[in-house]
C-alpha cells in the first residue's frame, strides 16, 4: 500500500498544522494582552465569559481527540460497539446539567476541591481532591498525547517510534507555551475556536458521506457491511466486547464510567467557574449538550463512512491504527488538502484539550496543595500563580514521557480509563456533598481515596496493562483482575466508603452544611462575576 | 473591577451608591456600575434559612424534578447497554433497510437527553429561578 508511505503531502500537512498553531497562538496573545493582568485571570479567565462562550469552551474541552479520532475509529473497526461510546459520552450530560453544574458554580471558586472541602475539614479533603484531580488529568493527558503521536505519524509518514516520540515532545512543548502565555483566558478562547472548527469539520464530513450514499443511512450501513471483513456483525453489538462473559461485564463497567465520568472530570468541572452565575453555568451546559449531541451523531456516520469508503483493514494497518480513521476518511472524500485541514483540526483539538487539562492540574496543585494545604491559605495570589506556572511545565514534561509509552493505544479506550477514575474518585463525593446533609470529612476522604485507589489498582492489574499483545506491557503478566474497566467495582466501593466513613465519625458542622446548601440553591454570596 | 477588591467588604459605608469605589476615589464616581454589592454572608443565619418553608419548597421543587429525571433517563441508557450486552440479537434485529433496533435505541437516547435538557431548562426558568431569586433577595436584605 503506497498510500501509507505518505498520505497526502507532508509539506502541505506541516504547513496547515503550522498555520493552526500560529493562528491560535495569535488569538491567545491578543486576548491576554487586552485583559488586566490579574492573578485570578490565570485560573478562571476572570469568570467573565458568557454562557454561550463557555458552552463552546466546554464542548472544546470535552470533545477531545478521543471523541473525534477514537470514536470514529472504534465505529469503523468494531461497528456498533464504537457507537456505544458515543451514547454514553452524551447521556452523561444529564447528570452534569441536572445535578452538578449549578450547585458547583454557586459554592466554589477555582477548583473542584473548593466545593468538596467547603463544609469539611480543609486539609485532608483538599489533599484528597487535589490528588485525584492530578491523577485523572494525567491519565487523560496520556490519551491526548498518544493521539497526537498517532495522528502526526500518519500525516508526516513518521513510522519510527523515536520519530513519533519527538513529535509527542513537540506537542508537549507547544502546549506548555499556550498555558504559560494564555492562562485560562487564552485556553478558553482556543477551546471555543476549536469547538467551532471541530463540529463544523465533522458536519461537513457527515453531509459529504451521506451525500455519496444518496442520503440513505441504510445504504451507508450496507456499504460498510460490504467493505468490512466481519460483514453484518458490525451492525450488531458485541463484536468487540462479546467474546467472553468477562469482556461483556467489562463493557457494562465501561458504560458506568462513561456516564459517571464527565461530572467528575476536573477540567470540565473547572469550566463552570468561568461564568458569572449559576444561570450562566446552566446555559453553558445547554450549549454543550446541543453541540456534543450533534457531534456524536456525526461520528456515527463518520465511523460507518470510514468503514465503507476506506475499509477496516486499511485503517488497522495505517500508522496510528484505529485513530487514523477520520483523517483517512477525509482523504477519501476531499483528497490531501481536505485531509490536512481535518487533521489540523484534530491537532488543534489535542492541543486545546491538553492545555485545558494542564491548567486544571496546575491550578489544583497551586491552589489546593501549595496554598491551602502547605501554606495554610496565606499565599500571595501572585506567588500561587507562579507555582501554577511551574507546575504546568512539570506536568507537561511528565505527560510527554507518559505519552511516549502510551503511543499506539486506542485513545477512546485510554480516555475510558480516565473516565473510570473520575467517576469513582470524584462523582460519589460530589453527589454526597451536595445532596446528603450528614456527609462529613471522613466520608469525603474515604470516598475519594477508595474510588481513586481501587480504580487505579484495578486498572494496573487489568488486561489493559499486561498479559496480552494489545496491552501497555505486552511482556508483563500481572493481569489478575479480569475486567478492562474498573468502574463497576470502584464506583460502588467509593459510595460505600463514603457512607461508612460518615456513619463512623461525628456529624458535620450543621451551620456550614446549611450555608453550603442554601448557597448552592440560591447563589447567595457566590464568588462575584469579576472581582473574585 | 479592581475596586471591589481594594475597598474590601467590611468597611463602614457612607456613600451608598459608591460602594464599589475606593474611599479616596477622585475625581468623579462611576455611577453606572455593574458590580453587585458584596453581601456579608457572615450575617446570614443559614440554619434558619435552611429550615424556612420557602427554602423547603424550593429544595423540594428542585429534587422532585431532578432526581426522578436523572434516574429515568440514565436508567434508560443502562437498559440500552444491558440489551446491547446481553441481547445482541434483539438489538441487531433490522427494522427497515439496514437500520436495526440497536441504532434506533441509541438514537432514542440522544432524543431523550435533548428532551431532559429542554424540560429542565423550562422547569428551572419557570419554577426554580423565581423562587431562588426571591429567597436570595430576602436573605440579602436581612444581611444589611
Contacts between the chains, C-beta under 8 A, distances in Angstrom:
chain1	res1	chain2	res2	distance
A	36	B	2	7.5
A	38	B	2	7.7
A	80	B	84	7.3
A	80	B	91	7.5
A	80	B	102	5.7
A	80	B	103	7.5
A	83	B	102	7.8
A	83	B	103	7.2
A	83	B	106	5.7
A	84	B	81	6.9
A	84	B	84	6.1
A	84	B	106	7.6
A	86	B	106	7.6
A	87	B	77	6.7
A	87	B	80	6.7
A	87	B	106	4.9
A	87	B	109	5.0
A	87	B	110	7.2
A	88	B	77	7.0
A	88	B	81	7.6
A	90	B	109	7.4
A	90	B	110	6.3
A	90	B	113	5.9
A	91	B	73	7.2
A	91	B	74	6.6
A	91	B	77	4.4
A	91	B	109	5.5
A	91	B	113	5.4
A	93	B	113	6.6
A	93	B	117	7.6
A	94	B	69	7.3
A	94	B	70	5.9
A	94	B	73	5.5
A	94	B	74	5.9
A	94	B	113	5.9
A	94	B	116	5.3
A	94	B	117	7.8
A	95	B	70	6.0
A	95	B	74	6.6
A	97	B	116	7.7
A	97	B	117	6.2
A	97	B	120	6.2
A	98	B	66	4.4
A	98	B	69	6.2
A	98	B	70	5.4
A	98	B	116	7.3
A	98	B	120	5.7
A	99	B	66	6.2
A	99	B	70	6.2
A	216	B	97	7.4
A	217	B	97	7.7
A	217	B	98	8.0
A	217	B	99	6.1
A	218	B	96	6.7
A	218	B	97	2.7
A	218	B	98	4.5
A	218	B	99	5.3
A	219	B	97	7.4
A	219	B	98	7.8
A	221	B	97	7.4
A	221	B	98	3.7
A	221	B	99	6.7
A	221	B	103	8.0
A	222	B	97	7.3
A	222	B	98	4.9
A	225	B	98	6.9
A	232	B	92	8.0
A	235	B	92	6.3
A	235	B	98	6.3
A	235	B	100	5.7
A	235	B	102	7.5
A	235	B	103	7.6
A	236	B	88	5.2
A	236	B	89	7.2
A	236	B	91	6.2
A	236	B	92	3.2
A	236	B	100	6.9
A	236	B	102	6.6
A	237	B	84	3.8
A	237	B	85	6.9
A	237	B	88	4.4
A	237	B	91	5.1
A	237	B	92	7.2
A	237	B	102	5.8
A	238	B	84	6.9
A	238	B	85	6.6
A	238	B	88	4.4
A	241	B	85	7.1
A	242	B	85	7.9
A	242	B	88	6.4
A	248	B	85	4.9
A	248	B	86	7.1
A	251	B	81	7.4
A	251	B	84	7.9
A	251	B	85	5.5
A	252	B	81	6.3
A	252	B	82	7.1
A	252	B	85	5.9
A	255	B	77	7.5
A	255	B	78	6.9
A	255	B	81	4.2
A	259	B	74	6.1
A	259	B	77	6.1
A	279	B	129	7.0
A	282	B	121	6.8
A	282	B	124	6.3
A	285	B	117	7.9
A	286	B	117	5.9
A	286	B	121	5.9
A	289	B	113	6.8
A	289	B	114	7.2
A	289	B	117	5.0
A	290	B	114	7.8
A	290	B	117	7.8
A	293	B	110	5.6
A	293	B	113	6.5
A	293	B	114	6.1
A	296	B	110	7.4
A	297	B	107	7.6
A	297	B	110	6.4
A	300	B	103	7.8
A	300	B	106	7.8
A	435	B	63	7.8
A	510	B	47	6.4
A	511	B	46	6.6
A	511	B	47	5.8
A	514	B	46	4.1
A	514	B	47	4.5
A	514	B	49	7.0
A	514	B	50	4.0
A	515	B	41	7.2
A	515	B	44	7.8
A	515	B	46	4.0
A	517	B	46	7.9
A	517	B	50	6.0
A	517	B	59	7.7
A	518	B	44	8.0
A	518	B	46	4.9
A	518	B	49	4.9
A	518	B	50	5.5
A	518	B	55	6.4
A	518	B	139	7.5
A	519	B	41	7.8
A	519	B	46	7.8
A	521	B	55	7.2
A	521	B	58	5.8
A	521	B	59	6.3
A	521	B	62	6.7
A	521	B	132	5.9
A	521	B	135	7.8
A	522	B	58	7.7
A	522	B	132	4.7
A	522	B	133	7.9
A	522	B	135	5.2
A	522	B	136	4.2
A	522	B	139	7.0
A	523	B	132	6.8
A	523	B	136	6.2
A	524	B	39	6.5
A	524	B	41	6.9
A	524	B	44	7.1
A	524	B	136	4.8
A	524	B	139	5.5
A	524	B	140	6.5
A	525	B	39	5.4
A	525	B	41	3.9
A	525	B	44	7.6
A	528	B	4	6.7
A	528	B	35	6.8
A	528	B	36	6.2
A	528	B	38	7.0
A	529	B	34	7.9
A	529	B	35	7.7
A	529	B	36	7.8
A	530	B	1	4.1
A	530	B	4	8.0
A	530	B	35	6.8
A	531	B	1	4.7
A	531	B	2	7.5
A	531	B	3	7.5
A	531	B	4	3.9
A	531	B	5	5.1
A	531	B	35	6.3
